[in-house]
Amino acid sequence: MAIASPSLFHMQKKSKLTIDRIRVAIPDELGKLILLYKRLKGLTDGDCLIPKKSSSYKPVNDAIKRMLLLFSPDEIKKAVAEEDYELPVYTASLFRHNVGHSMAMNGASATEIAYILGQSSLVVAERYVAATPDMADIREQALGRNPVFKNMLILMMTGDVVLSTKWNGRKVACTIGGKLHCHMGGCSYEESACPFSQGRACYGCLYFRPFSDGHHEAVLSSFNDEIDSIRNVADDTNTKNHPLLVELTRRKQHVMQVIARIQIIEEKKEQQDA
């Protein structure tokens, strides 16, 4: 009886290439940004978000570099225009890893990290969680001394501080802690529809223009009221890491940073006038 050769057997068992599309779940916030991108680019449901024969690596890195220049101080823009300064290159992977580490540091589970990063496996997310104790020891030093992370934190700052009487654009208004706040700042976003949480997310948004004479102390007080309310709920339900408590605390810190920033600007003006 003849026996088939190993090579022939291998050819018969060769798997067929699968080109079926895979549906991947994405966060609701990311979905809103994609819908906004499609509307701005005039794309339909049958169009590709990016050309099929192009790589997104270079366009994404170039976009990050353009945004760095856009939100850089005027001195940096002038130096770049005169070719006296070259902008550093920040890749998307730097921001992606920072998101994973930040979520792990804030007590997020491996499943939550994988969901936000769009990963189908928990292997990488589990590594972020496993590295949390080591990251806790070096986090302050890294954020305080590493220029890469320091510049990344600067990106989270708001736009220029302006006087309310000199602002002619849209003004931000929202309800926090059951109170209406409308004298906070302006919004320089190109579209009228805000893809984020208007008012609550403004103090950490690049398009927000805080008013130097704004009622930021009142906003801070309202955030404290909400934090007290959520803390009471967490205590009653014995919830150790309440997600809303962590998020409200982070946004409260953004308000405090803006208040401190305005105080520094006012002190510099007083010194110059003197």
Residue pairs with C-beta under 8 A, 6 or more apart in sequence:
4 12
24 118
24 120
25 115
26 34
26 118
27 115
27 116
29 195
29 196
32 195
33 195
34 49
36 191
36 193
36 195
37 43
37 49
38 44
38 47
38 49
40 191
43 49
50 56
50 59
60 92
61 89
61 90
61 91
61 92
64 90
64 91
64 92
64 95
65 87
65 89
65 90
67 155
68 87
68 88
68 90
68 151
68 155
69 76
69 77
69 80
69 87
71 155
71 159
71 206
72 80
72 87
76 85
76 87
79 85
80 86
80 87
88 148
88 151
90 148
90 151
90 152
94 148
94 152
95 152
96 117
98 149
98 152
99 116
99 117
100 113
100 117
100 124
100 125
100 128
101 128
101 131
101 135
103 112
103 113
103 116
103 128
104 113
104 128
104 129
104 131
104 132
104 135
105 132
105 135
105 136
105 139
106 246
107 241
107 246
109 129
110 122
110 125
110 126
110 128
110 129
111 122
111 125
113 125
113 128
113 129
114 120
114 121
114 122
114 124
114 125
117 124
117 125
119 125
142 149
143 149
143 150
143 153
144 150
155 206
156 204
156 206
157 206
157 257
157 261
158 185
158 202
158 203
158 204
158 205
158 206
158 208
158 209
158 210
158 258
159 188
159 206
159 207
159 208
159 209
159 210
160 209
161 209
161 210
161 211
161 212
161 261
161 262
161 265
162 185
162 186
162 209
162 210
162 211
162 212
163 211
163 212
163 213
164 183
164 211
164 212
164 213
164 214
167 185
167 186
167 209
167 211
169 186
169 187
169 188
169 209
170 186
170 187
170 192
171 182
171 183
171 184
171 185
171 186
171 187
172 182
172 184
172 185
172 186
172 187
172 198
172 199
172 202
172 208
173 180
173 181
173 182
173 184
173 198
173 199
174 180
174 181
174 184
174 197
174 198
174 199
174 200
174 202
175 181
175 199
176 199
176 200
176 219
176 222
176 223
176 226
177 221
177 222
177 223
177 224
177 225
177 226
177 229
178 222
178 225
179 218
179 222
181 199
181 215
181 218
181 219
181 222
183 211
183 214
183 215
184 199
184 202
184 210
184 211
184 214
184 215
184 216
184 219
185 202
185 208
185 209
185 210
185 211
185 214
186 208
186 209
186 211
187 194
187 198
187 202
187 207
187 208
187 209
188 207
188 208
188 209
189 207
196 202
196 205
200 251
201 251
202 208
203 210
203 219
203 251
203 254
203 255
203 257
203 258
204 250
204 251
204 254
210 216
210 258
210 261
210 262
212 262
212 265
212 266
216 255
216 258
216 259
216 262
217 259
219 255
220 252
220 255
220 256
220 259
223 248
223 251
223 252
223 255
224 252
226 248
227 245
227 248
227 249
227 252
230 242
230 244
230 245
230 248
231 242
231 245
233 239
233 242
234 240
234 242
234 245
